Every structure is written in structure tokens, then in C-alpha cells.
Amino acid sequence: MRKPPHILAVRPIDASRFLRAEQVDLEFSNGQRRTFERLLSSGLGAVIVVPMQDDDSVLLVREYAVGVDRYELGLVKGRLDRDETVKQGADRELKEEIGLGARELHVLGTLSVSPGYMTAMTQVVIARDLYPEQLDGDEPEPLDVVPWKLSELHRLLEHSEVTDGRSIAALFMAREYLAGRYRPQP
């Protein structure tokens, strides 16, 4: 297993290219007033992709996560580019992160990370009928691709490198979609 990068310095910032915050003054129906702070999403939205190698095999990626300072096993994900649809963004992220494109893409739904204080939303996309095609991405190192059986999803939850809630939720959505128990609303 790779050794995580060394953290050279940590300093507070007022704003970054990813994070913006605002205060929101509210009055509730019972007359109570509160001021909340929330993080505003930056960019045009995000996608998380469930790349299916076959009807039971999903391709996960292992990549460094600076928030927890370790490698995490999860799904392909990234921000949408300007003038890009959700499906186009999902296909581009697949090509950049794992060197595969998809002939079949379906949007399964939308996930929020922390709706109590963040406005960011992530579109869940299942990708099937994969084929080799590589695009240059922004990852600082190649990502490890790890096949996993959806029928063994319960075992993935025991894996010490799996803590990303979006990946876990998207995998369950994909499993239920493939089993015919979940149909996304248009």
C-alpha cells in the first residue's frame, strides 16, 4: 500500500477555489430566530459514477483523501465542467480516473453530503458497457482500480478504507436499480 503524502503546513483561509461560506438569518414559525452558516457549492455541481464491469462487478478506485489523510476506496467522482451535462461529466471522469468510457449512462439520483450546512449536490450515475479510452485528468498520481462484487457489498462496509458516505449510498442505489427494486424519477 502507498504511503500517504506528508503534510507540510496547515493554515486557515478566508476563501478558496472550493469553499465559500455565508450566514443565513432565519425566523421559524414559532418566532425563534437563529443565524446559521452554510458552505456554498462552488462550480457547476458534481458526479459520482458507479462503473459496472458486468452485472455484479463494480470498479472502485483507491485515492488519497486529504480530509482524512489516508487512502480511501470509493467511486469515481468529480466536478462538472462548464457546458457539460451530468452524463458527459460522468463519462469524462471515468476516462480521466480509470481509463474507461461508457456507452450506457443512467442518472440514478442526487445525494447531498451534509444538507444541514452545505449546498453542494452530487449526481449519481451508473455506467455500463465500458470500453478503453484514456483522458488526462487532474489526479497527482495514478489511481488503483479495485473490482468489487455488488453481491458482496456488505463485506465492503467492513473495509477500513471505505468511509465515503456518497460512495456507499451510490453503491446501494446502483444495486437496487440493477435488481429492479429502484427506479429513478425523471
Beta strands, then each sheet from edge to edge (+ up, - down):
strand 1: 20-27
strand 2: 33-40
strand 3: 46-51
strand 4: 57-65
strand 5: 70-74
strand 6: 76-79
strand 7: 100-112
strand 8: 121-132
strand 9: 144-149
sheet 1: 1+ 2-
sheet 2: 6+ 3- 8- 7+
sheet 3: 5+ 4- 9+
end
